[in-house]
Each structure stands twice: as structure tokens, then as C-alpha cells.
């Protein structure tokens, strides 16, 4: 898969001499890779979705673009495409430290970090979902199974 991703990145206009390295697994059965377009640029992330997950990748792209358009801190989508019928997104890294790590390292900042997260989530809740995201959301609580029973 790594060679296929590398070849796709070159076709997408990235330099041939990039070094693609695995980052591990992401959410929703995705695999994550990273590379630097040039030595002086920030690294990018390649998120490869499972085979045939075009709808999932399209919704992810639309959600990230919509959130960014409304000032919510999300990675920027640089480009997107497919490798072996597996959709992929090339994005910037999200700036900062995962909040769980930050709280463990500096527990005295827990309140401040919680408030900042709440502000970001509050911004998300003010956004009207665009057409491609609003469709198909009916029944999401039911799809969550027993773990979401308390909020039914």
C-alpha cells in the first residue's frame, strides 16, 4: 500500500523524493501516514480510508471544510483522491497537543483546557450542517447501540 500511496502523491504533484512513513491507525478503520513535501515545510498527514468508503471520506472532507469555514480548529485538507478504491485525504497536522496529554502533563490547566474545548464545541453547535452532512443523520442514536441508550 505504501508504494501505491507514494505513487499517487507524486501524481498529485508532490516531489518524487518524499519519504512516506506510517503513523498507525486512525478513527474508523483508517490508516495514517506522514511525509514532508520538502525539508523546510511542515509534515502532512495522509488518511487512507477502508476500501469503498467513498461516502465516509466525502462526509469527513465536507465536515472538516465546513468546520474550518466557521473558525473551528481542524486540519486543512490539502488534496484528496483514491488509491486501490480506498479514498484518502491529505491534510495538515492539527496544531497543538492532544488535550488528554496536556492535562496529564499540566493538570493545573485542566479548567482552562476544558473551557477552550467547550468554546470550540460550542462553535460546532452553531453551524448548520450543509446538504451533504445533513442527509442520512436520522437514526444516529439507534445506530450507536446500547452505549447510547441513556440518551434515547
N, CA and C of each residue as an Amber inpcrd file, in Angstrom:
protein
   456
   0.8290000  -1.1890000   0.0000000   0.0000000   0.0000000   0.0000000
   0.8760000   1.2570000   0.0000000   1.9840000   1.2210000   0.7290000
   2.8590000   2.3820000   0.8250000   3.3410000   2.8370000  -0.5570000
   3.7310000   1.8930000  -1.4070000   4.1950000   2.2480000  -2.7530000
   3.0660000   2.8840000  -3.5700000   1.8500000   2.3800000  -3.4080000
   0.7060000   2.9420000  -4.1350000   0.3980000   4.3650000  -3.6760000
   0.4670000   4.6010000  -2.3670000   0.2270000   5.9430000  -1.8330000
   1.3100000   6.8890000  -2.3410000   2.5510000   6.4280000  -2.3020000
   3.6710000   7.2400000  -2.7700000   3.4740000   7.6210000  -4.2350000
   3.1030000   6.6570000  -5.0570000   2.8770000   6.9150000  -6.4850000
   1.7320000   7.9180000  -6.6750000   0.6670000   7.7750000  -5.8980000
  -0.4590000   8.7020000  -6.0080000  -0.0260000  10.1160000  -5.6240000
   0.7550000  10.2380000  -4.5590000   1.2150000  11.5560000  -4.1300000
   2.0440000  12.2390000  -5.2180000   2.8810000  11.4740000  -5.9000000
   3.6770000  12.0330000  -6.9980000   2.7520000  12.4950000  -8.1260000
   1.7490000  11.6690000  -8.4590000   0.7720000  12.0720000  -9.4860000
   0.0090000  13.3220000  -9.0720000  -0.1880000  13.4980000  -7.7730000
  -0.9160000  14.6630000  -7.2590000  -0.0370000  15.9100000  -7.2260000
   1.2400000  15.7620000  -7.5810000   2.1170000  16.9230000  -7.6760000
   3.1470000  17.0810000  -6.5790000   3.2170000  16.1270000  -5.6750000
   4.2420000  16.2000000  -4.6400000   5.5690000  15.6790000  -5.1940000
   6.7020000  16.0950000  -4.6300000   8.0060000  15.6700000  -5.1530000
   8.2160000  14.1520000  -5.0770000   9.0040000  13.6390000  -6.0090000
   9.2740000  12.1960000  -6.0490000  10.0810000  11.7060000  -4.8610000
  10.8930000  12.5780000  -4.2750000  11.7990000  12.1360000  -3.2150000
  11.1990000  12.1990000  -1.8120000   9.8840000  12.3310000  -1.6960000
   9.2780000  12.3520000  -0.3600000   9.4450000  10.9890000   0.3090000
   9.5510000  11.0260000   1.6160000   9.6420000   9.7940000   2.4010000
   8.3500000   9.6250000   3.1740000   7.5930000   8.6170000   2.7980000
   6.3010000   8.3310000   3.4140000   6.5190000   7.3830000   4.5850000
   5.9990000   7.7460000   5.7550000   6.1800000   6.9190000   6.9560000
   4.8280000   6.6460000   7.6010000   4.6170000   5.4180000   8.0720000
   3.3400000   5.1010000   8.7300000   3.2280000   5.7880000  10.0950000
   2.0170000   6.2400000  10.4080000   1.7260000   6.8230000  11.7270000
   0.9020000   5.8690000  12.5790000   0.2770000   4.8860000  11.9580000
  -0.5670000   3.9560000  12.6910000  -2.0010000   4.0300000  12.2190000
  -2.9060000   3.6620000  13.1060000  -4.3300000   3.6280000  12.7710000
  -5.0170000   4.8920000  13.2400000  -6.0070000   5.2960000  12.4520000
  -6.8400000   6.4280000  12.8380000  -8.2280000   5.9410000  13.1890000
  -9.1320000   6.8690000  13.3770000 -10.5120000   6.5090000  13.6910000
 -11.1960000   5.8920000  12.4830000 -12.1210000   5.0030000  12.7290000
 -12.9440000   4.4570000  11.6660000 -12.2140000   3.5900000  10.6620000
 -11.3090000   2.7750000  11.0930000 -10.5830000   1.8500000  10.2120000
  -9.7280000   2.5490000   9.1670000  -9.2010000   3.7130000   9.4960000
  -8.3020000   4.3940000   8.5750000  -6.8600000   4.1000000   8.9620000
  -5.9770000   4.2240000   7.9800000  -4.5490000   4.1560000   8.2760000
  -3.9740000   5.5380000   8.0430000  -2.9750000   5.8860000   8.8290000
  -2.3840000   7.2210000   8.7740000  -0.9200000   7.1340000   8.3730000
  -0.5170000   8.0580000   7.4990000   0.8510000   8.1430000   7.0090000
   1.2740000   9.6010000   7.0890000   2.5620000   9.8480000   7.0830000
   3.0490000  11.2170000   7.0880000   4.2210000  11.3710000   6.1340000
   4.4040000  12.6050000   5.6640000   5.5500000  12.9370000   4.8160000
   5.7400000  14.4460000   4.8410000   6.9260000  14.8810000   4.4360000
   7.2200000  16.3060000   4.2720000   7.3770000  16.5850000   2.7850000
   6.5820000  17.5250000   2.2520000   6.7310000  17.8630000   0.8380000
   8.1300000  18.3790000   0.4940000   8.7800000  19.0580000   1.4550000
  10.1640000  19.4990000   1.2950000  10.7480000  19.6430000   2.6980000
  12.0720000  19.6790000   2.7960000  12.6880000  19.7440000   4.1340000
  12.2600000  20.9540000   4.9610000  11.8620000  22.0270000   4.3080000
  11.5130000  23.2580000   5.0380000  10.0170000  23.4230000   5.2800000
   9.2220000  22.4490000   4.8990000   7.7760000  22.5750000   5.1020000
   7.3140000  21.6660000   6.2320000   6.1810000  21.9910000   6.7710000
   5.5950000  21.1800000   7.8390000   5.1620000  19.8320000   7.2690000
   5.1970000  18.7980000   8.0910000   4.7390000  17.4940000   7.6070000
   3.2330000  17.4910000   7.3440000   2.8180000  16.6350000   6.4400000
   1.4060000  16.4430000   6.1280000   0.9990000  15.0400000   6.5380000
  -0.2980000  14.8260000   6.6430000  -0.8610000  13.5330000   7.0110000
  -1.6590000  12.9940000   5.8360000  -1.5000000  11.7040000   5.5640000
  -2.3300000  11.0210000   4.5770000  -3.2350000  10.0760000   5.3550000
  -4.5210000  10.3040000   5.2700000  -5.5030000   9.4450000   5.9470000
  -6.1540000   8.5810000   4.8790000  -5.9120000   7.2710000   4.9480000
  -6.4290000   6.3250000   3.9640000  -7.6040000   5.5760000   4.5840000
  -8.7530000   5.6730000   3.9350000  -9.9760000   5.0410000   4.4160000
 -10.0500000   3.5940000   3.9190000 -10.9500000   2.8220000   4.4730000
 -11.1120000   1.4330000   4.0340000 -11.6420000   1.3950000   2.5960000
 -11.4580000   0.2930000   1.9490000 -11.8810000   0.1410000   0.5600000
 -13.3740000   0.4240000   0.4130000 -13.7120000   1.2290000  -0.5830000
 -15.1030000   1.5280000  -0.8730000 -15.7600000   2.5580000   0.0360000
 -15.0120000   3.1680000   0.9250000 -15.5920000   4.1060000   1.9010000
 -15.6530000   5.5360000   1.3570000 -16.0240000   5.6720000   0.1110000
 -16.0690000   6.9960000  -0.5190000 -17.0370000   7.9230000   0.1960000
 -18.2050000   7.4300000   0.5390000 -19.1980000   8.2850000   1.2180000
 -18.6600000   8.7800000   2.5650000 -18.0100000   7.9000000   3.2960000
 -17.4430000   8.2730000   4.5980000 -16.3770000   9.3490000   4.4050000
 -15.4920000   9.1530000   3.4390000 -14.4220000  10.1270000   3.1850000
 -14.9950000  11.4570000   2.7090000 -16.0180000  11.4050000   1.8680000
 -16.6450000  12.6400000   1.3860000 -17.2830000  13.4190000   2.5300000
 -17.9360000  12.7070000   3.4450000 -18.5510000  13.3690000   4.5980000
 -17.4740000  13.9530000   5.5160000 -16.3820000  13.2370000   5.6940000
 -15.2670000  13.7270000   6.5160000 -14.7000000  15.0190000   5.9140000
 -14.4990000  15.0110000   4.6040000 -13.9910000  16.1930000   3.9070000
 -14.9500000  17.3780000   4.0830000 -16.2190000  17.1400000   3.8640000
 -17.2090000  18.1990000   3.9800000 -17.2950000  18.7200000   5.4160000
 -17.2310000  17.8290000   6.3820000 -17.2890000  18.2400000   7.7930000
 -16.0840000  19.0980000   8.1550000 -14.8940000  18.6840000   7.7210000
 -13.6910000  19.4470000   8.0450000 -13.7050000  20.8140000   7.3610000
 -14.1130000  20.8440000   6.1080000 -14.1710000  22.1040000   5.3670000
 -15.1910000  23.0530000   5.9960000 -16.3540000  22.5290000   6.3700000
 -17.3980000  23.3450000   6.9800000 -16.9510000  23.8810000   8.3370000
 -16.3560000  23.0140000   9.1450000 -15.8690000  23.4530000  10.4580000
 -14.8180000  24.5540000  10.2980000 -13.8840000  24.3620000   9.3810000
 -12.8370000  25.3760000   9.1530000 -13.4470000  26.6960000   8.7050000
 -14.4480000  26.6320000   7.8270000 -15.1060000  27.8460000   7.3360000
 -15.7750000  28.6350000   8.4600000 -16.0510000  27.9560000   9.5790000
 -16.7120000  28.6090000  10.7110000 -15.7660000  28.8280000  11.9000000
 -14.4670000  28.7620000  11.6480000 -13.4930000  29.0880000  12.6830000
 -13.1980000  28.0030000  13.6890000 -13.6310000  26.7810000  13.4320000
 -13.3360000  25.6710000  14.3360000 -11.9550000  25.1260000  13.9650000
 -11.0700000  24.9310000  14.9390000  -9.7160000  24.4690000  14.6190000
  -9.6940000  23.0060000  14.1670000  -9.4820000  22.8130000  12.8790000
  -9.3750000  21.4760000  12.2870000  -8.2140000  21.4870000  11.2950000
  -7.6760000  20.3210000  10.9600000  -6.6350000  20.2830000   9.9300000
  -7.1880000  20.7860000   8.5930000  -6.3200000  21.3570000   7.7900000
  -6.6900000  21.8070000   6.4510000  -6.5370000  20.6430000   5.4790000
  -7.5500000  20.4230000   4.6530000  -7.4520000  19.3900000   3.6230000
  -6.6800000  19.9830000   2.4530000  -5.5420000  19.3820000   2.1380000
  -4.6740000  19.8550000   1.0630000  -5.1420000  19.3040000  -0.2780000
  -5.4550000  18.0210000  -0.3050000  -5.9730000  17.3700000  -1.5080000
  -6.6210000  16.0520000  -1.0930000  -7.3020000  15.4360000  -2.0290000
  -7.9310000  14.1430000  -1.7590000  -7.9850000  13.3330000  -3.0460000
  -8.1530000  12.0260000  -2.8950000  -8.1990000  11.1500000  -4.0590000
  -8.4760000   9.7160000  -3.6600000  -8.0270000   8.7690000  -4.5010000
  -8.2350000   7.3310000  -4.2320000  -7.0040000   6.5370000  -4.6300000
  -6.7410000   5.5080000  -3.8380000  -5.6970000   4.5360000  -4.1300000
  -6.3090000   3.1540000  -3.9370000  -6.3050000   2.3550000  -4.9920000
  -6.8900000   1.0000000  -4.9360000  -8.3020000   1.0120000  -4.3520000
  -9.1420000   1.8900000  -4.8230000 -10.5290000   2.0340000  -4.3790000
 -10.6370000   2.4050000  -2.8960000  -9.5510000   2.9500000  -2.3550000
  -9.5460000   3.4350000  -0.9750000  -9.3950000   4.9500000  -1.0020000
 -10.4220000   5.6850000  -0.5810000 -10.3200000   7.1430000  -0.5690000
  -9.2270000   7.5960000   0.4000000  -8.6530000   8.7440000   0.1000000
  -7.6680000   9.3030000   1.0200000  -7.7770000  10.8160000   1.0600000
  -7.3820000  11.3610000   2.1910000  -7.3060000  12.8080000   2.3930000
  -5.8720000  13.1380000   2.7910000  -5.3120000  14.1640000   2.1860000
  -4.0160000  14.6870000   2.6110000  -4.3120000  15.9720000   3.3640000
  -3.8930000  16.0280000   4.6240000  -4.2080000  17.1740000   5.4740000
  -2.9600000  17.6870000   6.1870000  -3.1010000  18.8700000   6.7360000
  -2.0860000  19.3690000   7.6480000  -2.2680000  18.6400000   8.9810000
  -1.2760000  18.7330000   9.8410000  -1.4370000  18.2450000  11.2040000
  -2.2850000  19.2540000  11.9660000  -3.1010000  18.7780000  12.8750000
  -3.8100000  19.6890000  13.7770000  -2.7750000  20.2510000  14.7440000
  -2.7640000  21.5490000  14.8890000  -1.8110000  22.1880000  15.7840000
  -2.1000000  21.8150000  17.2280000  -1.0600000  21.7270000  18.0120000
  -1.2250000  21.5490000  19.4410000  -0.9770000  20.1390000  19.9350000
  -1.2680000  19.9530000  21.1950000  -1.0820000  18.7000000  21.9040000
  -2.4510000  18.1060000  22.1960000  -2.6220000  16.7860000  22.0530000
  -3.9120000  16.1980000  22.4450000  -4.2460000  16.5950000  23.8920000
  -5.4850000  16.9620000  24.1100000  -5.8720000  17.5170000  25.4050000
  -5.6150000  16.5260000  26.5530000  -5.8050000  15.2500000  26.3030000
  -5.5220000  14.2620000  27.3520000  -4.0700000  14.2940000  27.7950000
  -3.1580000  14.4320000  26.8380000  -1.7240000  14.5360000  27.1600000
  -1.4450000  15.8160000  27.9330000  -2.0380000  16.9210000  27.4650000
  -1.8030000  18.2170000  28.1100000  -2.2660000  18.2050000  29.5570000
  -3.4050000  17.6010000  29.8140000  -3.9310000  17.5640000  31.1900000
  -3.0580000  16.6820000  32.0770000  -2.5810000  15.5520000  31.5330000
  -1.6870000  14.6980000  32.3340000  -0.3720000  15.4080000  32.6390000
   0.1410000  16.1820000  31.6740000   1.4100000  16.8850000  31.8690000
   1.2700000  18.1040000  32.7610000   0.1470000  18.8020000  32.6500000
  -0.0820000  20.0270000  33.4410000  -1.5200000  20.0320000  33.9560000
  -1.7930000  19.2320000  34.9900000  -3.1550000  19.1160000  35.4950000
  -3.7530000  20.4460000  35.9580000  -2.9200000  21.4070000  36.3220000
  -3.4420000  22.7010000  36.7620000  -4.0860000  23.4880000  35.6140000
  -3.9060000  23.0450000  34.3690000  -4.5240000  23.7090000  33.2210000
  -5.8380000  23.0380000  32.8040000  -6.2980000  22.0700000  33.5490000
  -7.4920000  21.3100000  33.1610000  -8.7100000  22.2230000  32.9620000
  -8.9300000  23.1510000  33.8520000 -10.0830000  24.0500000  33.7210000
  -9.9600000  24.8940000  32.4550000  -8.8020000  25.5000000  32.2510000
  -8.5810000  26.3370000  31.0630000  -8.7890000  25.5250000  29.7810000
  -8.2060000  24.3360000  29.7390000  -8.3380000  23.4980000  28.5420000
  -9.7800000  23.0460000  28.3380000 -10.4540000  22.7190000  29.4170000
 -11.8650000  22.3310000  29.3160000 -12.7190000  23.4620000  28.7790000
 -12.4440000  24.6780000  29.2290000 -13.1980000  25.8350000  28.7400000
 -12.9340000  26.0670000  27.2500000 -11.6710000  25.9380000  26.8370000
 -11.3410000  26.1300000  25.4180000 -11.9910000  25.0590000  24.5480000
 -12.0050000  23.8330000  25.0340000 -12.6830000  22.7610000  24.2880000
 -14.1770000  23.0450000  24.2070000 -14.7480000  23.4990000  25.2980000
 -16.1680000  23.8300000  25.3010000 -16.4990000  24.9380000  24.3180000
 -15.6140000  25.9230000  24.2000000 -15.8260000  27.0080000  23.2320000
 -15.8010000  26.4690000  21.8030000 -14.8460000  25.5920000  21.5220000
 -14.7630000  25.0100000  20.1740000 -15.9940000  24.1590000  19.8800000
 -16.4190000  23.3660000  20.8500000 -17.6220000  22.5490000  20.6510000
 -18.8580000  23.4320000  20.5080000 -18.8840000  24.5240000  21.2510000
 -19.9930000  25.4600000  21.1290000 -20.0800000  26.0450000  19.7210000
 -18.9180000  26.3590000  19.1290000 -18.9150000  26.8490000  17.7510000
 -19.4540000  25.7910000  16.8020000 -19.0860000  24.5280000  17.0440000
 -19.6030000  23.4430000  16.1970000 -21.1250000  23.4040000  16.2350000
 -21.6810000  23.6040000  17.4050000 -23.1340000  23.5040000  17.5610000
 -23.8920000  24.6840000  16.9640000 -23.1880000  25.7270000  16.5520000
 -23.8610000  26.8580000  15.8990000 -23.9030000  26.7050000  14.3860000
 -23.2060000  25.7070000  13.8740000 -23.0960000  25.5310000  12.4220000
 -24.2800000  24.7140000  11.9060000 -24.9220000  25.2250000  10.8880000
 -25.9720000  24.4740000  10.2150000 -25.2810000  23.5100000   9.2540000
 -25.5970000  22.2380000   9.3850000 -24.9470000  21.2290000   8.5340000
 -25.3180000  21.4400000   7.0780000 -24.3230000  21.4390000   6.1910000
 -24.6320000  21.5650000   4.7640000 -25.3390000  20.3110000   4.2530000
 -25.8940000  20.4210000   3.0780000 -26.7010000  19.3450000   2.4900000
 -26.0380000  17.9690000   2.5930000 -24.7920000  17.8570000   2.2280000
 -24.1270000  16.5530000   2.2360000 -23.9210000  15.9450000   3.6050000
 -24.0010000  16.7490000   4.6440000 -23.8570000  16.2240000   6.0040000
 -25.2010000  15.9830000   6.6690000 -26.1680000  16.8030000   6.3540000
 -27.4700000  16.6810000   6.9990000 -28.1860000  15.4030000   6.5630000
 -27.9700000  14.9850000   5.3250000 -28.6330000  13.7830000   4.8100000
 -28.0880000  12.5450000   5.5130000 -28.9680000  11.6570000   5.8670000
 -28.5520000  10.3790000   6.4390000 -28.2150000  10.4070000   7.9120000
 -28.5620000  11.4690000   8.6200000 -28.2440000  11.5090000  10.0480000
 -29.3840000  10.9940000  10.9110000 -30.5490000  10.8040000  10.3270000
 -31.6750000  10.2760000  11.1010000 -31.3080000   8.8920000  11.6280000
 -31.6270000   8.6570000  12.8560000 -31.3790000   7.3470000  13.4470000
 -29.9680000   7.1480000  13.9690000 -29.1890000   8.2170000  14.0820000
 -27.8030000   8.0380000  14.5180000 -27.7220000   7.5070000  15.9430000
 -28.6640000   7.8760000  16.7810000 -28.6420000   7.3700000  18.1600000
 -28.8880000   5.8600000  18.1570000 -29.8290000   5.4140000  17.3490000
 -30.1210000   3.9840000  17.2720000 -28.9160000   3.2060000  16.7590000
 -28.1950000   3.7850000  15.7990000 -27.0100000   3.0930000  15.2530000
 -25.9070000   2.9710000  16.2850000 -25.9560000   3.8020000  17.3250000
 -24.9490000   3.7510000  18.3680000 -25.0970000   2.5610000  19.2950000
 -26.1970000   1.8630000  19.2090000 -26.4050000   0.6680000  20.0260000
 -26.6460000   0.9810000  21.4870000 -26.3700000  -0.0200000  22.3180000
 -26.6910000   0.0870000  23.7510000 -25.8920000   1.1620000  24.4640000
 -24.7120000   1.5170000  23.9350000 -23.8960000   2.5330000  24.6190000
 -24.5840000   3.9040000  24.6260000 -25.5030000   4.1420000  23.6940000
 -26.2100000   5.4220000  23.6590000 -27.6190000   5.3350000  24.2360000
 -27.9700000   4.1840000  24.8160000 -29.2980000   4.0090000  25.3950000
 -29.6640000   5.0780000  26.4090000 -28.7120000   5.5490000  27.2490000
 -29.0860000   6.5550000  28.2450000 -29.5890000   7.8780000  27.6630000
 -29.2660000   8.2000000  26.4070000 -29.7150000   9.4760000  25.8650000
 -30.9130000   9.3490000  24.9440000 -31.4630000   8.1530000  24.8340000
 -32.6560000   7.9640000  23.9790000 -33.8650000   8.5470000  24.6460000
